[in-house]
Amino acid sequence: MYATVHQFRRDAATESGDWGRDLTAALHPGPAPLGTCVLGQVAGVLGAAVAFWPDAATAAEAAARTTTGPTWLDTDVYEVASVESAAGAPRYAQINRFDGPRDEAQVRAEDYAGRERLWPAARQVPGIGPAFVLRAEDGAGLMIGFAESVAAIEAVQRAVMATELLPGEDLALLTGPDRIDLHRVIHEALPTTISGGIR
């Protein structure tokens, strides 16, 4: 599975009713993506329209599209490296950005830490929702974690910061995200595959 992330500058004048759903429909008129969400930065003017696709070619075609409405900024295509399932309603989202290029050792270290140490701590937090780890060709990463509330996101941050390195983990390879953004979920129809608990 692949994902496109269209970043945009929000236009408050157009944000009424079901504007997130309408934005998704206009941006992706067909073929239909496997799932979508529209995110709006809390206390900010940026947003992101995320869509999930079955293959790289379809994702590349979708990445080339824009529509009227917001001011479109960058668009990126990622491979979905992992999907973690949790029951919390996706009302808020935290996006952790890991800039590229990142070498193979760093990518492996980050993926291992997320899978074996960080997610096991995060999934114990009440209100936590699904999480998607996306990887670009140059190793850049994007982690989108959903939750029912800002309080749940803050609790996840405390939980993961309290974890200890596992045997064999190298702190030098774990530099952390280059940027963290908190968003409200404006619209979501996430991929149904997460309901089965991919991991």
ChimeraX attribute file (.defattr): number of C-alpha atoms within 10 A of each C-alpha:
attribute: neighborCount
match mode: 1-to-1
recipient: residues
	/A:1	15
	/A:2	22
	/A:3	30
	/A:4	28
	/A:5	23
	/A:6	23
	/A:7	20
	/A:8	20
	/A:9	17
	/A:10	19
	/A:11	13
	/A:12	9
	/A:13	8
	/A:14	11
	/A:15	14
	/A:16	8
	/A:17	8
	/A:18	10
	/A:19	15
	/A:20	21
	/A:21	17
	/A:22	12
	/A:23	19
	/A:24	20
	/A:25	14
	/A:26	15
	/A:27	19
	/A:28	18
	/A:29	11
	/A:30	9
	/A:31	9
	/A:32	12
	/A:33	22
	/A:34	17
	/A:35	16
	/A:36	23
	/A:37	21
	/A:38	24
	/A:39	25
	/A:40	24
	/A:41	21
	/A:42	15
	/A:43	9
	/A:44	12
	/A:45	12
	/A:46	20
	/A:47	27
	/A:48	25
	/A:49	22
	/A:50	23
	/A:51	28
	/A:52	25
	/A:53	23
	/A:54	13
	/A:55	12
	/A:56	16
	/A:57	11
	/A:58	16
	/A:59	23
	/A:60	17
	/A:61	10
	/A:62	25
	/A:63	20
	/A:64	12
	/A:65	13
	/A:66	17
	/A:67	13
	/A:68	9
	/A:69	16
	/A:70	19
	/A:71	14
	/A:72	17
	/A:73	13
	/A:74	10
	/A:75	18
	/A:76	15
	/A:77	22
	/A:78	24
	/A:79	21
	/A:80	20
	/A:81	16
	/A:82	18
	/A:83	20
	/A:84	18
	/A:85	19
	/A:86	23
	/A:87	17
	/A:88	18
	/A:89	14
	/A:90	25
	/A:91	19
	/A:92	25
	/A:93	27
	/A:94	22
	/A:95	22
	/A:96	19
	/A:97	18
	/A:98	21
	/A:99	15
	/A:100	14
	/A:101	13
	/A:102	16
	/A:103	12
	/A:104	11
	/A:105	10
	/A:106	16
	/A:107	20
	/A:108	13
	/A:109	18
	/A:110	20
	/A:111	17
	/A:112	14
	/A:113	18
	/A:114	18
	/A:115	14
	/A:116	11
	/A:117	16
	/A:118	22
	/A:119	16
	/A:120	15
	/A:121	18
	/A:122	23
	/A:123	20
	/A:124	13
	/A:125	18
	/A:126	18
	/A:127	22
	/A:128	26
	/A:129	25
	/A:130	22
	/A:131	24
	/A:132	18
	/A:133	20
	/A:134	23
	/A:135	21
	/A:136	20
	/A:137	12
	/A:138	14
	/A:139	19
	/A:140	17
	/A:141	27
	/A:142	23
	/A:143	23
	/A:144	19
	/A:145	23
	/A:146	28
	/A:147	28
	/A:148	19
	/A:149	20
	/A:150	18
	/A:151	14
	/A:152	20
	/A:153	24
	/A:154	13
	/A:155	18
	/A:156	24
	/A:157	14
	/A:158	13
	/A:159	18
	/A:160	16
	/A:161	11
	/A:162	11
	/A:163	12
	/A:164	10
	/A:165	12
	/A:166	11
	/A:167	6
	/A:168	7
	/A:169	14
	/A:170	13
	/A:171	10
	/A:172	8
	/A:173	15
	/A:174	13
	/A:175	10
	/A:176	12
	/A:177	14
	/A:178	11
	/A:179	11
	/A:180	14
	/A:181	16
	/A:182	20
	/A:183	23
	/A:184	21
	/A:185	23
	/A:186	21
	/A:187	21
	/A:188	19
	/A:189	14
	/A:190	18
	/A:191	16
	/A:192	10
	/A:193	12
	/A:194	17
	/A:195	13
	/A:196	8
	/A:197	13
	/A:198	10
	/A:199	10
